[in-house]
Amino acid sequence: MIREPVPPVHLALFDTFADWESGHATAHLALAGYQVRTVAPTAEPVTGIGGLRVLPDLALDALRPGDSSLLILSGGTRWDEGDDLAPFARTARAFLDAGVPVAAICGATAGLAREGLLDERAHTSGAAPYLAMTGYAGGARYVEADAVTDGGLVTAGPTEPVAFAREILRLLGAWDDTVIDAWYRLFHDSDPEAYAVYAQALAR
Protein backbone atom coordinates (compact mmCIF):
# COMPACT_ATOMS: atom_id res chain seq x y z
CA MET A 1 0.00 0.00 0.00
CA ILE A 2 1.34 3.46 -0.88
CA ARG A 3 2.51 5.66 1.98
CA GLU A 4 3.68 8.88 0.31
CA PRO A 5 1.29 11.32 -1.40
CA VAL A 6 1.05 10.58 -5.10
CA PRO A 7 -0.94 12.20 -7.91
CA PRO A 8 -4.46 10.84 -8.38
CA VAL A 9 -5.54 8.25 -10.88
CA HIS A 10 -7.90 9.66 -13.51
CA LEU A 11 -10.85 7.68 -14.86
CA ALA A 12 -12.18 8.84 -18.23
CA LEU A 13 -15.98 8.79 -18.53
CA PHE A 14 -18.55 9.71 -21.17
CA ASP A 15 -22.23 9.07 -21.81
CA THR A 16 -22.88 5.30 -22.16
CA PHE A 17 -19.45 4.34 -20.76
CA ALA A 18 -19.25 0.66 -19.77
CA ASP A 19 -19.61 1.20 -16.04
CA TRP A 20 -18.69 -2.34 -14.94
CA GLU A 21 -15.27 -2.47 -16.59
CA SER A 22 -13.22 -0.21 -14.33
CA GLY A 23 -14.81 -0.95 -10.94
CA HIS A 24 -12.28 -3.50 -9.73
CA ALA A 25 -9.40 -1.22 -10.69
CA THR A 26 -10.72 1.98 -9.13
CA ALA A 27 -12.05 0.38 -5.94
CA HIS A 28 -8.84 -1.45 -5.16
CA LEU A 29 -6.61 1.45 -6.13
CA ALA A 30 -8.56 3.49 -3.59
CA LEU A 31 -8.04 0.76 -0.99
CA ALA A 32 -4.32 0.88 -1.80
CA GLY A 33 -4.25 4.61 -1.04
CA TYR A 34 -4.79 6.27 -4.41
CA GLN A 35 -7.25 9.08 -4.97
CA VAL A 36 -9.46 8.39 -8.01
CA ARG A 37 -10.79 11.38 -9.92
CA THR A 38 -13.18 11.33 -12.87
CA VAL A 39 -12.65 13.23 -16.10
CA ALA A 40 -15.21 13.72 -18.89
CA PRO A 41 -15.47 15.68 -22.14
CA THR A 42 -16.99 18.57 -20.15
CA ALA A 43 -17.84 19.22 -16.53
CA GLU A 44 -21.45 18.18 -17.16
CA PRO A 45 -22.75 14.92 -15.65
CA VAL A 46 -22.38 11.72 -17.67
CA THR A 47 -24.44 8.54 -17.48
CA GLY A 48 -23.07 5.04 -17.92
CA ILE A 49 -24.71 2.29 -19.91
CA GLY A 50 -26.22 0.90 -16.70
CA GLY A 51 -27.71 4.24 -15.68
CA LEU A 52 -24.95 5.25 -13.26
CA ARG A 53 -24.86 9.07 -13.25
CA VAL A 54 -21.54 10.73 -12.43
CA LEU A 55 -20.60 14.36 -11.92
CA PRO A 56 -17.02 14.56 -13.25
CA ASP A 57 -14.26 16.06 -11.14
CA LEU A 58 -12.85 17.91 -14.13
CA ALA A 59 -13.19 18.41 -17.87
CA LEU A 60 -10.75 16.73 -20.23
CA ASP A 61 -9.12 19.96 -21.38
CA ALA A 62 -8.05 20.64 -17.78
CA LEU A 63 -6.21 17.32 -17.41
CA ARG A 64 -2.39 17.38 -17.51
CA PRO A 65 -0.16 14.28 -17.46
CA GLY A 66 2.03 15.74 -14.74
CA ASP A 67 -0.95 15.90 -12.40
CA SER A 68 -1.79 12.20 -12.72
CA SER A 69 -0.45 8.76 -11.84
CA LEU A 70 -2.51 6.96 -14.50
CA LEU A 71 -5.26 7.54 -17.05
CA ILE A 72 -7.90 4.79 -17.26
CA LEU A 73 -9.98 4.79 -20.44
CA SER A 74 -13.40 3.20 -20.03
CA GLY A 75 -14.89 1.07 -22.78
CA GLY A 76 -18.17 1.50 -24.59
CA THR A 77 -19.64 1.39 -28.07
CA ARG A 78 -19.16 5.12 -28.67
CA TRP A 79 -15.49 4.47 -29.45
CA ASP A 80 -16.72 2.92 -32.72
CA GLU A 81 -19.50 5.40 -33.51
CA GLY A 82 -17.54 8.43 -34.69
CA ASP A 83 -14.75 10.73 -33.54
CA ASP A 84 -16.37 12.13 -30.38
CA LEU A 85 -13.96 10.25 -28.11
CA ALA A 86 -10.82 10.90 -30.17
CA PRO A 87 -9.74 13.64 -27.70
CA PHE A 88 -9.37 10.94 -25.05
CA ALA A 89 -7.06 8.98 -27.36
CA ARG A 90 -5.00 12.10 -28.04
CA THR A 91 -4.76 12.68 -24.29
CA ALA A 92 -3.55 9.10 -23.91
CA ARG A 93 -0.78 9.88 -26.40
CA ALA A 94 0.22 12.94 -24.36
CA PHE A 95 0.32 10.82 -21.20
CA LEU A 96 2.47 8.12 -22.75
CA ASP A 97 4.79 10.69 -24.32
CA ALA A 98 5.22 12.20 -20.84
CA GLY A 99 5.97 8.80 -19.30
CA VAL A 100 2.64 8.58 -17.44
CA PRO A 101 0.88 5.21 -17.88
CA VAL A 102 -2.46 4.59 -19.55
CA ALA A 103 -4.90 1.68 -19.21
CA ALA A 104 -7.56 0.99 -21.86
CA ILE A 105 -10.28 -1.64 -21.88
CA CYS A 106 -12.85 -2.80 -24.43
CA GLY A 107 -13.70 -0.17 -27.06
CA ALA A 108 -11.03 2.17 -25.73
CA THR A 109 -8.43 -0.17 -27.23
CA ALA A 110 -9.90 0.58 -30.66
CA GLY A 111 -9.63 4.28 -29.96
CA LEU A 112 -5.94 3.85 -29.16
CA ALA A 113 -5.47 1.71 -32.26
CA ARG A 114 -6.86 4.51 -34.42
CA GLU A 115 -4.49 6.92 -32.71
CA GLY A 116 -1.53 4.67 -33.63
CA LEU A 117 -0.67 3.86 -30.02
CA LEU A 118 -0.85 0.08 -30.49
CA ASP A 119 1.32 -0.11 -33.62
CA GLU A 120 4.56 -0.63 -31.67
CA ARG A 121 3.30 -2.08 -28.39
CA ALA A 122 2.15 -5.58 -27.48
CA HIS A 123 -1.56 -5.37 -26.74
CA THR A 124 -4.86 -7.18 -26.57
CA SER A 125 -8.58 -6.41 -26.86
CA GLY A 126 -11.85 -8.27 -27.23
CA ALA A 127 -10.64 -9.98 -30.41
CA ALA A 128 -7.99 -9.43 -33.05
CA PRO A 129 -10.55 -8.96 -35.89
CA TYR A 130 -12.21 -6.20 -33.88
CA LEU A 131 -9.03 -4.13 -33.80
CA ALA A 132 -8.23 -5.04 -37.41
CA MET A 133 -11.38 -3.18 -38.46
CA THR A 134 -9.73 0.06 -37.33
CA GLY A 135 -7.15 -0.31 -40.10
CA TYR A 136 -4.29 0.02 -37.63
CA ALA A 137 -0.76 -1.20 -38.34
CA GLY A 138 -0.22 -3.16 -35.11
CA GLY A 139 -1.91 -6.46 -35.88
CA ALA A 140 1.36 -8.38 -35.55
CA ARG A 141 1.67 -7.17 -31.96
CA TYR A 142 -1.73 -8.51 -30.89
CA VAL A 143 -1.53 -11.02 -28.01
CA GLU A 144 -4.21 -13.57 -27.10
CA ALA A 145 -4.21 -12.88 -23.36
CA ASP A 146 -6.59 -11.66 -20.67
CA ALA A 147 -4.64 -8.40 -20.32
CA VAL A 148 -1.30 -7.08 -21.59
CA THR A 149 1.10 -4.41 -20.36
CA ASP A 150 3.78 -2.93 -22.64
CA GLY A 151 5.50 0.43 -22.69
CA GLY A 152 3.39 1.90 -19.91
CA LEU A 153 0.14 0.86 -21.58
CA VAL A 154 -2.34 -1.71 -20.24
CA THR A 155 -4.95 -3.20 -22.57
CA ALA A 156 -7.75 -5.70 -21.95
CA GLY A 157 -10.97 -6.93 -23.49
CA PRO A 158 -14.48 -6.35 -22.10
CA THR A 159 -14.70 -9.72 -20.34
CA GLU A 160 -11.52 -9.21 -18.28
CA PRO A 161 -12.08 -6.38 -15.76
CA VAL A 162 -10.28 -8.34 -13.00
CA ALA A 163 -7.20 -9.02 -15.14
CA PHE A 164 -7.31 -5.38 -16.23
CA ALA A 165 -7.19 -4.31 -12.59
CA ARG A 166 -4.40 -6.80 -11.86
CA GLU A 167 -2.19 -5.24 -14.52
CA ILE A 168 -2.93 -1.74 -13.24
CA LEU A 169 -2.10 -2.70 -9.66
CA ARG A 170 1.17 -4.24 -10.85
CA LEU A 171 2.08 -1.31 -13.06
CA LEU A 172 1.63 1.21 -10.26
CA GLY A 173 3.20 -1.04 -7.62
CA ALA A 174 0.10 -0.62 -5.47
CA TRP A 175 0.88 -3.86 -3.64
CA ASP A 176 3.67 -6.38 -3.87
CA ASP A 177 3.38 -9.27 -6.31
CA THR A 178 2.40 -11.80 -3.64
CA VAL A 179 -0.59 -9.71 -2.59
CA ILE A 180 -1.63 -8.97 -6.17
CA ASP A 181 -1.47 -12.67 -7.00
CA ALA A 182 -3.65 -13.47 -3.97
CA TRP A 183 -6.07 -10.68 -4.90
CA TYR A 184 -6.38 -12.02 -8.44
CA ARG A 185 -6.93 -15.61 -7.27
CA LEU A 186 -9.61 -14.38 -4.87
CA PHE A 187 -11.56 -12.11 -7.22
CA HIS A 188 -11.01 -13.97 -10.49
CA ASP A 189 -10.77 -17.60 -9.42
CA SER A 190 -12.83 -17.50 -6.20
CA ASP A 191 -9.92 -19.21 -4.44
CA PRO A 192 -10.72 -19.17 -0.69
CA GLU A 193 -7.10 -19.88 0.22
CA ALA A 194 -6.12 -16.50 -1.24
CA TYR A 195 -8.33 -14.56 1.14
CA ALA A 196 -6.01 -14.72 4.15
CA VAL A 197 -3.07 -13.24 2.24
CA TYR A 198 -5.20 -10.47 0.79
CA ALA A 199 -6.92 -9.66 4.10
CA GLN A 200 -3.60 -9.46 5.93
CA ALA A 201 -2.32 -7.02 3.31
CA LEU A 202 -5.30 -4.71 3.79
CA ALA A 203 -4.80 -4.81 7.56
CA ARG A 204 -1.20 -3.58 7.35
C-alpha positions as CSV (number, residue, x, y, z in Angstrom):
1,M,0.0,0.0,0.0
2,I,1.3,3.5,-0.9
3,R,2.5,5.7,2.0
4,E,3.7,8.9,0.3
5,P,1.3,11.3,-1.4
6,V,1.1,10.6,-5.1
7,P,-0.9,12.2,-7.9
8,P,-4.5,10.8,-8.4
9,V,-5.5,8.2,-10.9
10,H,-7.9,9.7,-13.5
11,L,-10.8,7.7,-14.9
12,A,-12.2,8.8,-18.2
13,L,-16.0,8.8,-18.5
14,F,-18.5,9.7,-21.2
15,D,-22.2,9.1,-21.8
16,T,-22.9,5.3,-22.2
17,F,-19.5,4.3,-20.8
18,A,-19.2,0.7,-19.8
19,D,-19.6,1.2,-16.0
20,W,-18.7,-2.3,-14.9
21,E,-15.3,-2.5,-16.6
22,S,-13.2,-0.2,-14.3
23,G,-14.8,-1.0,-10.9
24,H,-12.3,-3.5,-9.7
25,A,-9.4,-1.2,-10.7
26,T,-10.7,2.0,-9.1
27,A,-12.0,0.4,-5.9
28,H,-8.8,-1.5,-5.2
29,L,-6.6,1.4,-6.1
30,A,-8.6,3.5,-3.6
31,L,-8.0,0.8,-1.0
32,A,-4.3,0.9,-1.8
33,G,-4.3,4.6,-1.0
34,Y,-4.8,6.3,-4.4
35,Q,-7.2,9.1,-5.0
36,V,-9.5,8.4,-8.0
37,R,-10.8,11.4,-9.9
38,T,-13.2,11.3,-12.9
39,V,-12.6,13.2,-16.1
40,A,-15.2,13.7,-18.9
41,P,-15.5,15.7,-22.1
42,T,-17.0,18.6,-20.1
43,A,-17.8,19.2,-16.5
44,E,-21.5,18.2,-17.2
45,P,-22.8,14.9,-15.7
46,V,-22.4,11.7,-17.7
47,T,-24.4,8.5,-17.5
48,G,-23.1,5.0,-17.9
49,I,-24.7,2.3,-19.9
50,G,-26.2,0.9,-16.7
51,G,-27.7,4.2,-15.7
52,L,-24.9,5.3,-13.3
53,R,-24.9,9.1,-13.3
54,V,-21.5,10.7,-12.4
55,L,-20.6,14.4,-11.9
56,P,-17.0,14.6,-13.3
57,D,-14.3,16.1,-11.1
58,L,-12.8,17.9,-14.1
59,A,-13.2,18.4,-17.9
60,L,-10.7,16.7,-20.2
61,D,-9.1,20.0,-21.4
62,A,-8.0,20.6,-17.8
63,L,-6.2,17.3,-17.4
64,R,-2.4,17.4,-17.5
65,P,-0.2,14.3,-17.5
66,G,2.0,15.7,-14.7
67,D,-0.9,15.9,-12.4
68,S,-1.8,12.2,-12.7
69,S,-0.5,8.8,-11.8
70,L,-2.5,7.0,-14.5
71,L,-5.3,7.5,-17.1
72,I,-7.9,4.8,-17.3
73,L,-10.0,4.8,-20.4
74,S,-13.4,3.2,-20.0
75,G,-14.9,1.1,-22.8
76,G,-18.2,1.5,-24.6
77,T,-19.6,1.4,-28.1
78,R,-19.2,5.1,-28.7
79,W,-15.5,4.5,-29.4
80,D,-16.7,2.9,-32.7
81,E,-19.5,5.4,-33.5
82,G,-17.5,8.4,-34.7
83,D,-14.8,10.7,-33.5
84,D,-16.4,12.1,-30.4
85,L,-14.0,10.2,-28.1
86,A,-10.8,10.9,-30.2
87,P,-9.7,13.6,-27.7
88,F,-9.4,10.9,-25.0
89,A,-7.1,9.0,-27.4
90,R,-5.0,12.1,-28.0
91,T,-4.8,12.7,-24.3
92,A,-3.5,9.1,-23.9
93,R,-0.8,9.9,-26.4
94,A,0.2,12.9,-24.4
95,F,0.3,10.8,-21.2
96,L,2.5,8.1,-22.8
97,D,4.8,10.7,-24.3
98,A,5.2,12.2,-20.8
99,G,6.0,8.8,-19.3
100,V,2.6,8.6,-17.4
101,P,0.9,5.2,-17.9
102,V,-2.5,4.6,-19.5
103,A,-4.9,1.7,-19.2
104,A,-7.6,1.0,-21.9
105,I,-10.3,-1.6,-21.9
106,C,-12.9,-2.8,-24.4
107,G,-13.7,-0.2,-27.1
108,A,-11.0,2.2,-25.7
109,T,-8.4,-0.2,-27.2
110,A,-9.9,0.6,-30.7
111,G,-9.6,4.3,-30.0
112,L,-5.9,3.8,-29.2
113,A,-5.5,1.7,-32.3
114,R,-6.9,4.5,-34.4
115,E,-4.5,6.9,-32.7
116,G,-1.5,4.7,-33.6
117,L,-0.7,3.9,-30.0
118,L,-0.8,0.1,-30.5
119,D,1.3,-0.1,-33.6
120,E,4.6,-0.6,-31.7
121,R,3.3,-2.1,-28.4
122,A,2.2,-5.6,-27.5
123,H,-1.6,-5.4,-26.7
124,T,-4.9,-7.2,-26.6
125,S,-8.6,-6.4,-26.9
126,G,-11.9,-8.3,-27.2
127,A,-10.6,-10.0,-30.4
128,A,-8.0,-9.4,-33.1
129,P,-10.6,-9.0,-35.9
130,Y,-12.2,-6.2,-33.9
131,L,-9.0,-4.1,-33.8
132,A,-8.2,-5.0,-37.4
133,M,-11.4,-3.2,-38.5
134,T,-9.7,0.1,-37.3
135,G,-7.1,-0.3,-40.1
136,Y,-4.3,0.0,-37.6
137,A,-0.8,-1.2,-38.3
138,G,-0.2,-3.2,-35.1
139,G,-1.9,-6.5,-35.9
140,A,1.4,-8.4,-35.6
141,R,1.7,-7.2,-32.0
142,Y,-1.7,-8.5,-30.9
143,V,-1.5,-11.0,-28.0
144,E,-4.2,-13.6,-27.1
145,A,-4.2,-12.9,-23.4
146,D,-6.6,-11.7,-20.7
147,A,-4.6,-8.4,-20.3
148,V,-1.3,-7.1,-21.6
149,T,1.1,-4.4,-20.4
150,D,3.8,-2.9,-22.6
151,G,5.5,0.4,-22.7
152,G,3.4,1.9,-19.9
153,L,0.1,0.9,-21.6
154,V,-2.3,-1.7,-20.2
155,T,-4.9,-3.2,-22.6
156,A,-7.7,-5.7,-22.0
157,G,-11.0,-6.9,-23.5
158,P,-14.5,-6.4,-22.1
159,T,-14.7,-9.7,-20.3
160,E,-11.5,-9.2,-18.3
161,P,-12.1,-6.4,-15.8
162,V,-10.3,-8.3,-13.0
163,A,-7.2,-9.0,-15.1
164,F,-7.3,-5.4,-16.2
165,A,-7.2,-4.3,-12.6
166,R,-4.4,-6.8,-11.9
167,E,-2.2,-5.2,-14.5
168,I,-2.9,-1.7,-13.2
169,L,-2.1,-2.7,-9.7
170,R,1.2,-4.2,-10.9
171,L,2.1,-1.3,-13.1
172,L,1.6,1.2,-10.3
173,G,3.2,-1.0,-7.6
174,A,0.1,-0.6,-5.5
175,W,0.9,-3.9,-3.6
176,D,3.7,-6.4,-3.9
177,D,3.4,-9.3,-6.3
178,T,2.4,-11.8,-3.6
179,V,-0.6,-9.7,-2.6
180,I,-1.6,-9.0,-6.2
181,D,-1.5,-12.7,-7.0
182,A,-3.6,-13.5,-4.0
183,W,-6.1,-10.7,-4.9
184,Y,-6.4,-12.0,-8.4
185,R,-6.9,-15.6,-7.3
186,L,-9.6,-14.4,-4.9
187,F,-11.6,-12.1,-7.2
188,H,-11.0,-14.0,-10.5
189,D,-10.8,-17.6,-9.4
190,S,-12.8,-17.5,-6.2
191,D,-9.9,-19.2,-4.4
192,P,-10.7,-19.2,-0.7
193,E,-7.1,-19.9,0.2
194,A,-6.1,-16.5,-1.2
195,Y,-8.3,-14.6,1.1
196,A,-6.0,-14.7,4.2
197,V,-3.1,-13.2,2.2
198,Y,-5.2,-10.5,0.8
199,A,-6.9,-9.7,4.1
200,Q,-3.6,-9.5,5.9
201,A,-2.3,-7.0,3.3
202,L,-5.3,-4.7,3.8
203,A,-4.8,-4.8,7.6
204,R,-1.2,-3.6,7.4
